[in-house]
Amino acid sequence: MKKTLIKLVAAAVFLTSAAFASAYSVSELVGSDVYETLKKDGSVSSKNFKDETKDLSLLPDGEFSSFISSMWTSKKNPVLIKENLYLIAKSELNKTQPESVTISKASKIIRSISKMQGMKYYSHSDEKYETLYKDAYCVSGPKSKTKVIDKTSGSADGKVLYCLLNDNSLGKTIYELKYHQSESEVCVSFENTTDVSIGPITAVEDGNLHIGLVIYDCGDDFLVYTVVEAKFPSMSFLENKMNESLSARMEAIYEWFIKQF
């Protein structure tokens, strides 16, 4: 009995050690200065508007950093780049079972597009919470509106999906979603395959809106990175609208993600 107990304890220690061995160190991913800010505030953000750069200053140095940094392929730089970085304890995501907060679980969540339907966001112009996506579901192709089920089984690595998001103020847009996954990291990129319109105005042409979401396993914590890159016409009312709208949507996607655990 005693030998059996010792073996069980040893196995538990081994599994725990193996799990942490595969996890990232936050300070190695983001550097000491950003890490100190994350420990203090829980988040850090950066916004470039009309800057002559497409550098992602907050992008952690992870396995898929080159994939995220190369999302923007147009010769012309994006007008807006908004980055957010969050550090959150797994025990905050699931107080009773923090061990269930894994990259595999995160992978399934970010492929559960239909669960984004009805998610809320804060409208700064109206100063209240509103429904962000009236409809959200996977579709069969880059121009198709044929609904298909979420594909959440197995690893997300290498998968390419398409989805339709019916946005409260930006209307219906179809996106191409590309995924990568490893033991300690999972990411997805969104690229619009149809125009984004505000009423009769084409706000963002197809291929000119990119969203990135990356989740890193850091032992007791998750590090979550979001970025939006967009190019839109130089009209003051449109610039203000897109600045506010896209920033609010990045915050909403993060809030939606952490509530799924």
PECORGI-V710386 format. One record per residue. N is the residue number from 1. SS is DSSP state (H for helix, E for strand, L for the rest). OMEGA is omega as a letter, one per 40 degrees, with the letter a starting at -180 (* if undefined). Layout:
BEGIN
n: <N:N>
ss: <SS:SS>
omega: <OMEGA:OMEGA>
END
This chain:
BEGIN
n: <1:2:3:4:5:6:7:8:9:10:11:12:13:14:15:16:17:18:19:20:21:22:23:24:25:26:27:28:29:30:31:32:33:34:35:36:37:38:39:40:41:42:43:44:45:46:47:48:49:50:51:52:53:54:55:56:57:58:59:60:61:62:63:64:65:66:67:68:69:70:71:72:73:74:75:76:77:78:79:80:81:82:83:84:85:86:87:88:89:90:91:92:93:94:95:96:97:98:99:100:101:102:103:104:105:106:107:108:109:110:111:112:113:114:115:116:117:118:119:120:121:122:123:124:125:126:127:128:129:130:131:132:133:134:135:136:137:138:139:140:141:142:143:144:145:146:147:148:149:150:151:152:153:154:155:156:157:158:159:160:161:162:163:164:165:166:167:168:169:170:171:172:173:174:175:176:177:178:179:180:181:182:183:184:185:186:187:188:189:190:191:192:193:194:195:196:197:198:199:200:201:202:203:204:205:206:207:208:209:210:211:212:213:214:215:216:217:218:219:220:221:222:223:224:225:226:227:228:229:230:231:232:233:234:235:236:237:238:239:240:241:242:243:244:245:246:247:248:249:250:251:252:253:254:255:256:257:258:259:260:261>
ss: <L:H:H:H:H:H:H:H:H:H:H:H:H:H:H:H:H:H:H:H:H:L:L:L:L:H:H:H:H:H:L:H:H:H:H:H:H:H:H:H:H:L:E:E:E:E:E:E:E:L:L:L:L:L:L:L:L:L:L:L:L:L:L:L:H:H:H:H:H:L:L:L:L:L:L:L:L:L:L:E:E:E:E:E:E:E:E:E:E:H:H:H:H:L:L:L:L:H:H:H:L:L:H:H:H:H:H:H:H:L:L:L:H:H:H:H:L:L:L:E:E:E:E:L:L:L:L:E:E:E:E:L:E:E:E:E:E:E:E:L:L:L:L:L:L:L:E:E:L:L:L:L:L:L:L:L:L:L:L:E:E:E:E:E:E:E:E:L:L:L:E:E:E:E:E:E:E:E:E:E:E:L:L:L:E:E:E:E:E:E:E:E:L:L:L:E:E:E:L:L:E:E:E:E:L:L:L:L:E:E:E:E:E:E:E:E:E:E:L:L:E:E:E:E:E:E:E:E:E:E:L:L:L:L:L:H:H:H:H:H:H:H:H:H:H:H:H:H:H:H:H:H:H:H:H:H:H:H:H:L:L>
omega: <a:i:i:i:i:i:a:i:i:i:a:i:i:a:i:i:i:a:a:i:a:a:i:i:a:a:i:i:a:a:a:a:i:i:i:i:i:i:a:a:a:a:i:a:i:i:i:i:a:i:i:a:i:i:i:a:a:a:i:a:a:a:a:a:a:i:a:a:a:i:a:a:a:i:i:a:i:i:a:i:i:a:i:i:a:i:a:i:i:i:i:i:i:a:a:a:a:i:i:i:a:i:i:i:i:i:i:a:a:i:a:a:a:a:i:i:i:i:a:i:i:i:a:i:i:i:i:i:i:i:a:a:i:i:i:i:i:i:a:a:a:i:a:i:i:a:i:a:i:i:a:a:i:i:i:a:i:a:i:a:i:i:i:i:i:a:a:a:a:i:a:i:i:a:i:a:i:a:i:a:i:a:a:a:i:a:i:i:i:i:a:i:i:a:i:a:i:a:a:a:i:a:a:i:a:a:a:i:a:i:i:i:a:i:a:i:a:i:i:a:i:i:a:a:i:i:i:i:a:i:a:a:a:i:a:a:a:i:i:a:a:i:a:a:a:i:i:a:i:i:a:i:i:a:i:a:a:i:a:a:*>
END
